[in-house]
Amino acid sequence: RVCPSLEFWPFMVSPSYSCRVCSVDDEGCLKAPGHRLISGARVLWCGSTQQGVFFVDNYCQDSDTLKLHAESLVGLIAIERATDSDVRVLTSAPHGLKTVEGWSSFEVKEVFLQSFGTLTGRRADAKAVGSHELLLRGGGAFADQLLSVGLQGGESILLPDRCLSREHLIAGGGGTLKLLPWVPPRQEVENAWHATLARAFPEGRPPRVAPLVPHGLSIGCCGINACIGTFIRTGNSVEHFASFAVGCTSITFEPTLGLWVLTASMRPTSRVLQARKAINEPLLRWEGPQLLYVCLDADPTGRWVAILGEQPVPTKIQVSPSHLSHPLPGLCEIGSSLAVGAGPLSAEALSASFGALLDFGGAYWRTFVDNSWVDGRWGPRGLSAGALAQRIFDVVANACQIACVSRAWSAGITAWRALWPVGLRRALQVHHLGGAPVTAATVLFLARIGRRGPGEILNITREPAFSERRWGAALEQITMIHKMPEDRRVRRFNSLPVDIVGIVGASFLDFARSLFSGVVASWVDRRMIHEFGRRSARRTERGFEIHEESMSLLEPAWLRPEALRGQAVLLCDGSSGRLLTIDGQTLVTPARFDASRQQLRLQLSRSVPGLDPQRLQLVSYTTGWCSKGLKGGWRPCARHSFGESKRRSDCAQCKKQDTRGWVSLAATSTLKFSVEFPAHGVHDLELRIVAPAIPFVVTSADRKLEKLPGASGRWQLQRSFDGA
């Protein structure tokens, strides 16, 4: 199905792009380190014994792991009216759907019409009533439209994809994934882009710009993990000023739009499909270059906005130099030493090898707690505080041993050692301007935390080594909480007198986004905010009572892009837990808060008729620390954790569970508001922010780490980080 017009779109994709698959496990997961493929990309799988065209699904916890889905198309041989709203269709082959009785959301499947003329791509609900028979329901005049078009030959239905398992892919073997994009004719793509842009900006599209073309581009943070990294220059013609592509994603200045665009050649799946639904795209499954983001400025390093892509938008965009401007450390020193007695390796090879072993600045030490069960496990990820300190001890010890080999090696180690203070600050994510240096005492402090055990983590906030500096903090939770007054609590979940959270949720979301402007976060979609509300009940003498309503303003952790997991987007003051921007500025300043509160008052007065804006008052603002954790022991998997089920010895997922106990430390900020509603009286609302401090995760296994360095090891630490 590769479109012959692909040769006219060399800038949109990398047609020759391929990635190596190291292994395939028993569950059909492919290990492809460093792949740059997005979910929905069409690829050719070339295994050891077979090949085929499939779609990528990379919504996995591990960025190097992906799955393949097979497209399920079934032809039609007859259609007829079943009811006023339903159409019965007969398929040419078994459709494979489970036969059901009702039309509940758990029983029907979402399908799409193919090769139906003007109805191609139209969505419908399908219910199986036989192995070759389906009932279709599309709402409105769907039945009349479908019957009027009829069958002309070649019509089919796109069913839900089939996930490939061990039987389809040879377990244990490797292979190659080659990009096989489907790119429609240019005019069709341009029309689709213009329509999408018009739906995304109903009040007027962004103005055209004259492009500023850089030599190269790289993205440091984005909601789509495949967009992070360096893009390769692929086009520079009169018609298309410049383009940069990698895999199936590209950054291109598109003259027909007059804007820089970031697109991906794919078939809409998951989040992109939901985004197309949100802006009412008529062809939900249109396969081609999807308009993910557009840039509002002439320079592609400027402001980007999301169209069909996930939040956050591309940030930390840098212009790649056309040549290597920073040579490897120690080349002159190593070269002069090699001149005395030449060795088998050149100065460049030695310096690069030392960098791979000793470069703290290139270390990827993320620490966070995952409670999503995405990969079948629940608990801490990355290095704990004690394990991270042990990793630093090991690097220092290895450097001392390598330096004893020869003068050339000693010169190379000395050059890389000079970069350690700055590199370690970057690895610990405290490399903000004006931040305190990471000293040997800081590393020893991190090592002692783990050896104390999980129960002592809150006590470290009183120690000078912690309170006298600022630490990196991830943004885990921003929640709006409404505690029900005593006289208004009810006993049944479906009989709440008023949904306060639902009334003010969208306004408080805009307030939080204004308060955290400039902070990279994965915010919920304003149009879907009501799906993130929940109610809490507890047992009392009178039965069950709903005592609290809450609404999360951030997406669940398992839906957030990998770039934000364990990423320090804030700083926290060790003495008070007060949150600061990554530049060290106070987050909740009077000027910023007053501007955000004024916007909140204005929106509430518009959404709640009769509400006096001045009746919204800030009652208190508090900061502090909190901890959460779990005791160690055998745990069941997600499937066996509900009801009376327990861990099963014959369950592979139960065996994968982390048996360690753990606890994490987080900075908290709470803004408490009082709002007087015209019809409901005075209600108290809280905005609670939880930001885990990095890398303060302690596990029960940290006590088994090696002993702290002796006098010689501490002297080496002081020499490396204190300049002693």
C-alpha positions in Angstrom: 0.0 0.0 0.0 3.0 2.4 -0.2 1.8 5.4 -2.1 3.9 6.2 -5.3 3.6 9.9 -4.4 6.1 9.3 -1.6 8.8 10.4 -3.9 7.3 13.9 -3.9 7.4 14.0 -0.1 11.0 13.3 0.7 11.0 15.9 3.5 8.0 14.4 5.4 9.6 11.1 6.5 12.8 9.1 6.4 11.7 6.4 3.9 14.9 4.4 4.4 14.7 4.5 8.2 15.0 1.2 10.0 15.8 0.0 13.5 17.2 -3.2 14.8 15.1 -5.4 17.1 17.4 -7.2 19.6 14.8 -9.7 20.9 11.2 -10.7 21.2 9.9 -11.9 24.5 7.2 -14.5 25.3 4.5 -11.7 25.4 5.3 -10.4 21.9 7.2 -7.3 23.1 10.0 -6.2 20.8 13.2 -4.7 22.3 14.4 -2.0 19.9 16.9 0.3 21.7 16.8 3.9 20.6 13.9 3.5 18.1 12.2 6.7 16.9 8.8 5.2 16.0 5.5 6.6 17.1 2.3 4.6 17.8 0.4 4.2 14.6 3.4 4.1 12.3 3.2 1.6 9.5 6.3 -0.7 9.5 7.6 -3.7 7.7 8.7 -6.5 10.1 11.5 -8.6 8.8 12.1 -11.5 11.1 14.3 -14.5 10.9 11.6 -16.6 9.2 8.8 -14.3 8.2 7.8 -10.7 7.4 4.7 -8.6 7.3 3.3 -5.1 7.4 2.0 -4.0 10.9 1.4 -0.9 13.0 3.5 0.2 16.0 2.2 0.5 19.5 4.8 2.0 21.8 2.7 2.9 24.8 5.0 0.9 27.1 6.7 1.8 30.3 10.1 1.1 28.7 10.9 3.6 25.8 12.9 0.9 24.1 10.1 -1.6 24.0 7.2 -1.7 21.6 4.5 -4.0 20.3 3.1 -4.6 16.8 -0.6 -4.6 15.8 -2.1 -6.1 12.7 -4.8 -4.3 10.8 -8.1 -6.2 10.6 -10.2 -5.5 7.5 -13.2 -7.6 6.6 -15.1 -7.3 3.3 -18.9 -6.9 3.0 -21.2 -9.0 0.8 -24.7 -7.6 1.9 -26.3 -4.9 3.9 -29.9 -4.4 5.0 -31.9 -2.3 7.5 -32.5 -4.0 10.8 -34.2 -1.1 12.7 -34.6 2.6 12.2 -31.1 3.3 13.6 -29.3 0.0 12.9 -28.0 -1.7 9.8 -27.3 -5.4 9.5 -24.2 -6.3 7.4 -22.9 -9.7 6.3 -19.1 -10.2 6.1 -17.2 -12.2 3.6 -15.1 -13.8 6.4 -15.4 -14.4 10.1 -15.0 -11.0 11.8 -13.7 -12.5 15.1 -15.8 -10.3 17.4 -17.5 -11.8 20.5 -21.3 -12.2 20.1 -23.1 -10.0 22.7 -26.7 -9.2 23.5 -27.0 -5.5 24.5 -25.5 -2.2 23.3 -23.6 -1.3 26.5 -20.2 0.5 26.1 -18.4 -2.6 27.3 -19.9 -4.9 24.6 -19.8 -2.8 21.4 -16.7 -2.2 19.3 -15.6 0.9 17.4 -15.3 0.3 13.6 -14.7 2.4 10.5 -16.1 2.2 7.0 -13.6 1.7 4.2 -14.1 2.3 0.4 -17.6 3.6 0.9 -17.2 6.7 -1.2 -18.2 9.8 0.8 -18.7 7.7 3.9 -15.1 6.4 3.9 -13.6 6.8 7.4 -17.0 7.2 9.0 -17.2 5.8 12.6 -19.8 3.3 13.8 -20.5 1.1 16.8 -20.6 -2.6 15.9 -22.3 -5.5 17.8 -21.7 -9.0 16.7 -24.8 -11.2 16.4 -23.1 -14.1 14.5 -19.7 -15.2 13.1 -20.4 -13.4 9.8 -23.1 -10.9 10.9 -22.8 -7.4 12.5 -25.2 -4.7 13.5 -23.9 -1.2 12.9 -25.2 2.0 14.6 -23.8 5.4 13.8 -26.3 7.9 15.1 -28.3 10.5 13.2 -29.1 9.6 9.6 -26.3 7.0 9.5 -28.6 4.1 8.5 -30.2 6.1 5.7 -26.9 7.3 4.4 -25.3 3.9 4.4 -28.3 2.2 2.6 -28.4 5.0 0.0 -24.7 4.4 -0.9 -25.1 0.6 -1.0 -22.5 -1.9 -2.0 -20.7 -1.3 -5.3 -17.9 -3.8 -4.7 -14.8 -3.6 -2.6 -16.4 -2.1 0.5 -15.0 -3.3 3.9 -15.0 -2.5 7.6 -11.9 -1.7 9.7 -12.1 -3.7 12.9 -10.1 -3.2 16.1 -6.4 -4.1 15.6 -5.1 -7.5 16.6 -2.1 -7.4 19.0 0.6 -9.9 17.8 1.6 -12.5 20.3 4.3 -15.1 20.6 2.7 -17.3 17.9 3.0 -14.5 15.3 6.6 -13.4 16.2 9.3 -15.9 16.9 10.1 -15.5 20.6 13.7 -14.9 21.5 14.7 -14.0 17.9 15.5 -10.6 16.5 14.7 -8.8 13.3 14.4 -5.4 11.6 11.6 -2.8 11.5 11.6 -0.7 8.3 9.4 2.3 8.0 6.7 1.8 5.4 4.7 5.1 5.4 1.4 5.6 3.6 1.4 9.2 2.3 -1.7 10.3 0.3 -1.5 12.7 -2.7 -0.3 16.2 -1.8 -3.6 18.0 -2.4 -5.4 15.6 -0.1 -2.8 16.3 2.7 -3.0 20.0 2.2 -6.8 20.0 2.4 -6.7 17.8 5.5 -4.2 20.2 7.2 -6.2 23.3 6.4 -9.4 21.7 7.8 -7.6 20.5 11.0 -6.1 23.9 11.5 -9.5 25.6 11.1 -11.1 23.2 13.6 -8.3 23.7 16.1 -8.5 27.5 15.9 -12.2 28.3 15.3 -11.6 32.0 16.1 -8.9 32.4 13.5 -5.8 30.5 12.6 -2.3 31.8 13.5 -0.8 34.3 11.1 1.7 33.4 8.4 5.4 34.0 9.1 8.6 34.3 7.1 10.7 31.4 8.2 14.1 31.6 9.8 16.0 28.4 8.8 18.6 26.9 11.2 21.4 24.5 10.4 19.9 21.8 12.6 17.3 21.2 15.3 17.0 19.1 18.4 14.0 18.8 20.8 14.7 18.2 24.5 11.2 17.8 25.8 7.9 16.8 24.1 4.7 15.0 24.9 5.5 12.4 22.2 8.7 10.6 23.0 9.5 9.9 19.4 9.9 13.6 18.8 12.7 14.0 21.4 16.2 14.1 20.0 18.1 15.4 17.0 16.4 15.9 13.6 18.3 15.4 10.4 18.1 18.0 7.6 16.3 16.4 4.6 15.1 19.1 2.4 16.1 22.6 1.1 14.3 23.5 -2.1 12.5 26.5 -3.5 9.1 25.0 -2.8 9.9 23.8 0.7 12.4 26.0 2.5 13.7 23.5 4.9 12.8 20.3 6.7 14.2 18.1 9.4 13.1 14.5 9.8 13.8 11.4 11.8 11.8 8.2 11.6 8.2 9.1 10.8 8.3 12.5 12.4 9.4 15.8 10.8 9.7 19.5 11.4 9.0 21.4 8.2 8.1 24.9 7.1 5.0 24.3 5.0 4.4 27.2 2.5 0.7 26.4 2.1 0.2 27.0 5.8 2.9 29.6 6.2 3.9 27.9 9.5 6.5 25.6 10.9 4.8 22.2 11.5 5.7 19.0 13.3 4.0 16.1 11.7 4.1 12.3 11.9 3.1 9.9 9.1 0.8 7.5 10.9 -2.7 6.1 11.3 -4.4 7.8 14.2 -4.4 5.6 17.3 -5.0 6.2 21.0 -4.3 9.9 22.0 -4.1 11.2 18.4 -7.4 9.5 17.7 -8.9 11.1 20.8 -7.6 14.5 19.7 -9.3 14.1 16.3 -12.5 13.3 18.0 -12.2 16.3 20.3 -12.1 18.8 17.3 -14.8 16.9 15.5 -12.7 15.6 12.6 -15.1 13.7 10.2 -12.5 11.2 9.1 -11.1 9.9 12.4 -8.9 7.1 10.9 -7.4 9.2 8.1 -3.9 7.8 7.5 -1.2 10.3 6.5 1.0 13.1 7.9 -0.8 14.1 11.1 -0.6 17.8 12.1 0.7 17.3 15.7 2.1 20.8 16.5 2.5 24.2 14.8 4.9 27.0 15.7 3.6 30.5 16.1 7.0 32.1 15.5 9.2 32.4 12.4 12.0 30.6 14.3 11.3 26.9 14.9 12.9 27.3 18.4 10.0 29.6 19.4 6.5 28.9 20.7 4.7 25.7 19.7 1.0 24.8 20.3 -0.6 21.4 20.2 -3.0 20.5 17.5 -3.3 16.7 17.6 -0.2 16.0 19.7 0.1 15.4 23.4 1.0 17.9 26.1 3.6 19.3 26.8 4.4 21.0 23.5 8.0 20.8 22.1 10.3 22.8 24.4 14.0 23.0 25.0 14.5 23.3 21.3 18.1 23.9 20.3 19.8 24.8 17.1 22.4 22.1 16.3 25.8 23.4 15.1 27.0 22.5 11.7 30.3 21.3 13.1 31.6 20.0 16.4 32.3 23.1 18.5 33.4 21.3 21.8 36.2 18.8 21.3 36.7 15.9 23.7 38.4 16.8 27.0 42.1 16.1 27.4 43.1 15.6 23.8 46.2 17.8 24.0 47.3 16.3 27.4 46.7 12.7 26.2 48.4 13.4 22.8 51.6 14.8 24.5 51.8 11.7 26.8 51.3 9.3 23.8 54.2 11.0 22.0 56.5 9.7 24.7 55.3 6.1 24.4 52.7 5.5 21.7 49.9 3.1 22.7 47.4 1.1 20.6 44.7 3.7 21.0 44.5 7.3 19.7 43.9 10.3 21.9 40.3 10.7 20.5 39.5 7.0 21.2 40.9 7.2 24.7 39.0 10.4 25.6 35.7 9.1 24.2 36.1 5.8 26.1 36.8 7.6 29.3 33.7 9.8 28.7 31.5 6.7 28.3 32.7 5.4 31.7 33.1 8.6 33.7 30.9 11.4 32.2 28.4 12.3 34.9 26.9 14.9 32.6 25.6 12.2 30.3 24.2 10.0 33.0 20.4 9.3 32.9 19.5 8.9 36.6 15.8 9.4 36.8 14.0 8.5 40.1 10.3 8.3 40.4 7.5 6.0 41.7 5.1 4.5 39.2 1.7 3.3 40.3 0.1 2.7 36.9 0.6 -1.1 36.4 1.5 -0.3 32.8 4.3 -2.8 32.6 2.6 -5.1 35.2 4.6 -3.7 38.1 4.0 -1.0 40.7 6.6 0.8 42.7 9.9 2.8 42.4 11.8 3.2 39.1 15.3 4.2 38.6 18.0 4.6 41.3 17.2 5.2 44.9 19.2 7.9 46.9 21.5 5.2 48.3 22.0 3.4 45.0 22.7 6.7 43.3 25.4 7.5 45.8 26.9 4.0 45.4 27.0 4.6 41.7 29.1 7.7 42.3 31.4 5.9 44.6 32.0 3.2 41.9 32.8 5.8 39.3 35.3 7.5 41.5 36.9 4.2 42.4 37.1 3.2 38.7 38.7 6.5 37.8 41.5 5.9 40.4 42.2 2.5 39.0 42.3 3.6 35.4 44.6 6.5 36.2 47.3 4.0 37.3 47.6 2.4 33.9 49.8 5.0 32.2 50.6 8.7 31.9 48.2 9.1 28.9 45.4 7.4 30.8 46.1 9.5 33.9 46.0 12.7 31.7 42.6 11.7 30.3 41.2 10.9 33.7 42.4 14.3 35.0 40.6 16.1 32.1 37.3 14.3 32.7 37.6 14.7 36.5 37.6 18.5 36.0 34.1 18.2 34.6 32.7 16.1 37.4 31.3 19.0 39.6 29.2 20.4 36.8 28.3 17.0 35.4 27.1 15.7 38.8 24.9 18.7 39.3 23.3 17.9 35.9 22.9 14.2 36.8 21.2 15.2 40.1 19.1 17.8 38.2 20.2 20.7 40.4 22.2 22.5 37.7 20.2 25.8 37.9 22.0 29.1 37.8 23.4 30.1 41.1 22.8 26.7 42.7 25.0 25.3 45.4 27.7 22.9 44.3 27.4 19.2 45.0 30.1 18.4 47.5 31.5 15.2 48.9 29.4 15.8 52.0 26.3 15.9 49.8 27.1 12.5 48.2 27.8 11.0 51.7 24.5 12.4 52.9 22.7 10.6 50.1 24.5 7.4 50.9 23.5 7.5 54.6 19.8 8.1 53.8 19.4 4.6 52.3 21.3 2.9 55.0 18.9 4.3 57.6 15.9 2.6 56.1 12.5 3.9 54.8 11.2 4.9 58.1 13.5 7.9 58.6 13.0 9.8 55.4 11.0 12.7 56.9 13.7 13.3 59.6 16.2 14.2 56.9 14.4 17.5 56.3 15.8 18.8 59.6 19.4 18.1 58.8 21.6 21.0 57.5 22.9 18.9 54.5 19.3 18.8 53.2 17.8 22.1 54.4 20.6 24.4 53.3 20.2 23.7 49.6 17.6 23.5 46.9 16.7 20.2 45.3 15.1 19.2 42.0 11.4 18.4 42.1 9.0 16.6 39.7 5.4 17.7 39.4 3.4 14.7 40.4 0.0 16.0 41.4 -2.1 19.2 41.2 -5.5 18.4 42.7 -8.6 20.4 43.4 -10.3 19.2 46.6 -13.8 20.0 48.0 -14.6 18.7 51.4 -18.3 18.3 51.9 -19.8 20.2 54.9 -21.1 18.0 57.7 -24.7 19.0 57.1 -24.6 18.3 53.3 -23.0 14.8 53.2 -25.2 12.1 51.6 -25.2 8.4 51.8 -25.6 7.5 48.1 -23.2 8.3 45.3 -25.9 9.2 42.9 -27.7 11.8 45.1 -25.2 14.7 45.5 -27.2 17.9 45.8 -24.6 19.9 43.8 -21.4 19.1 42.0 -19.2 21.9 43.2 -16.0 20.4 41.6 -17.8 20.1 38.3 -18.9 23.7 38.3 -15.5 25.3 39.1 -13.2 22.6 37.7 -12.4 24.2 34.3 -11.9 27.6 36.0 -9.4 26.2 38.5 -7.6 24.4 35.7 -7.0 27.7 34.0 -5.9 29.2 37.3 -3.4 26.5 37.9 -2.0 26.8 34.4 -1.6 30.5 34.8 0.1 30.0 38.2 2.4 27.4 36.7 3.1 29.3 33.5 6.5 28.4 32.2 6.5 25.1 34.0 6.4 22.0 31.7 3.5 19.8 32.8 1.1 17.3 31.4 -2.3 19.0 31.9 -5.6 17.4 31.3 -7.6 18.4 28.3 -10.1 21.2 29.3 -12.8 19.5 27.3 -12.4 16.2 29.1 -11.8 17.5 32.6 -14.9 16.0 34.1 -13.6 12.5 33.4 -10.9 13.1 36.1 -13.2 13.8 39.0 -13.8 11.3 41.8 -15.7 11.1 45.1 -14.5 9.6 48.4 -16.8 7.9 50.9 -16.2 6.4 54.4 -18.2 4.3 56.8 -19.9 6.1 59.7 -22.5 5.2 62.3 -25.1 6.2 59.8 -23.6 4.2 56.9 -21.5 5.3 54.0 -21.1 9.1 53.5 -19.5 11.0 50.7 -17.2 13.4 52.5 -14.9 14.6 49.7 -14.8 15.5 46.0 -11.6 15.9 44.1 -10.4 16.5 40.5 -6.9 15.9 39.2 -5.7 18.7 36.9 -2.7 16.7 35.7 -2.9 13.5 33.6 -2.4 10.2 35.3 1.3 9.3 35.6 1.1 6.4 33.1 -0.4 8.7 30.4 2.4 11.3 30.8 5.2 11.4 28.3 8.4 9.6 29.3 10.3 12.9 29.2 8.4 14.1 32.3 8.8 10.9 34.4 11.4 11.7 37.1 12.2 15.0 35.3 12.9 18.0 37.6 10.6 20.8 36.3 10.7 22.7 39.6 13.0 23.3 42.6 12.1 22.9 46.2 13.6 24.8 49.1 15.1 22.3 51.6 14.3 24.5 54.6 10.6 24.9 54.0 9.4 22.9 51.0 8.6 26.1 49.1 8.4 25.5 45.4 10.5 27.5 42.9 10.9 27.7 39.2 13.8 25.9 37.6 15.6 29.2 37.5 15.4 29.6 41.2 12.5 32.2 41.3 9.7 31.9 43.8 6.7 30.2 42.1 3.8 31.8 44.0 4.8 35.4 44.0 2.3 38.1 44.9 2.2 39.6 41.4 1.8 36.2 39.7 -0.9 35.1 42.2 -2.9 38.3 42.0 -3.0 38.1 38.2 -4.0 34.4 38.3 -6.7 35.1 41.0 -8.1 38.0 39.0 -8.5 35.6 36.0 -10.1 33.0 38.2 -12.6 35.5 39.6 -13.6 36.6 36.1 -14.1 33.1 34.9 -16.2 32.1 37.9 -18.4 35.1 37.6 -19.1 34.0 34.0 -19.7 30.3 34.7 -21.8 30.8 37.9 -24.6 33.4 37.4 -24.9 35.8 40.2 -21.6 35.0 41.8 -19.8 38.1 43.3 -16.1 37.9 42.2 -15.0 39.4 45.4 -16.5 36.5 47.3 -13.6 34.3 46.2 -10.9 34.7 49.0 -7.6 33.0 49.7 -7.9 31.6 53.2 -4.3 30.2 53.6 -1.2 29.2 51.8 0.9 26.5 53.4 4.1 24.6 52.4 5.7 21.5 53.9 6.7 17.9 53.3 5.0 14.6 53.0 6.0 11.0 52.4 4.3 7.9 51.0 5.4 4.4 50.7 4.6 0.7 50.9 5.9 -2.1 53.1 7.9 -4.9 51.5 6.7 -8.4 50.8 5.1 -10.5 48.1 2.4 -8.7 46.2 -0.3 -9.7 43.7 -0.4 -8.3 40.2 -3.1 -5.9 39.0 -5.4 -8.7 38.0 -5.2 -10.5 41.4 -5.1 -7.4 43.6 -8.9 -6.9 43.6 -11.5 -8.6 45.7 -10.3 -11.6 47.7 -7.7 -12.7 45.2 -4.1 -12.9 46.4 -0.7 -13.5 44.8 -0.5 -16.7 42.8 2.6 -18.7 42.3 1.6 -19.8 38.8 1.0 -16.2 37.6 3.9 -14.6 35.6 2.8 -11.1 36.4 2.7 -11.8 40.2 6.3 -13.1 40.0 7.4 -9.8 38.4 6.2 -7.7 41.3 8.8 -5.7 43.2 9.1 -7.1 46.8 11.0 -4.2 48.2 9.5 -1.8 50.7 9.9 1.8 49.7 9.1 5.4 50.7 9.5 8.7 48.8 9.7 12.3 50.0 7.7 15.2 48.4 7.3 18.9 48.8 3.7 20.0 49.2 1.9 23.3 48.8 -1.8 23.9 49.6 -3.8 27.0 48.6 -7.2 27.1 50.5 -10.0 29.2 49.0 -13.4 30.2 50.3 -16.1 30.7 47.7 -19.7 31.9 48.3 -22.1 30.6 45.7 -25.5 32.4 45.3 -27.5 29.2 45.5 -25.3 26.9 47.5 -23.7 29.1 50.2 -20.0 29.1 51.3 -17.7 26.2 50.3 -14.0 25.7 51.0 -11.9 24.5 48.0 -8.2 23.5 48.2 -5.6 23.4 45.4 -3.0 20.8 46.6 0.4 20.5 44.8 2.7 17.5 45.4 6.2 17.6 44.0 8.5 14.6 44.8 12.0 15.7 45.7 14.7 14.1 43.5 16.4 11.7 44.2 14.8 11.0 47.6 13.4 7.5 47.2 14.5 4.9 49.8 14.0 1.2 49.5 14.4 -1.7 52.0 17.3 -3.0 49.8 19.4 0.0 50.4 20.5 -1.3 53.8 22.4 -4.1 51.9 24.5 -1.7 49.9 28.3 -1.7 50.3 29.9 0.0 53.3 30.6 3.8 53.1 34.0 4.7 51.7 36.9 4.7 54.1 39.4 7.5 54.7 41.1 7.0 51.3 37.7 6.9 49.5 36.6 10.1 51.2 39.8 11.9 50.3 39.2 11.0 46.7 35.6 12.4 46.9 36.9 15.6 48.4 39.6 15.8 45.7 37.0 15.3 43.0 34.2 17.5 44.1 35.6 19.9 46.7 38.8 20.8 44.9 40.9 19.6 47.9 
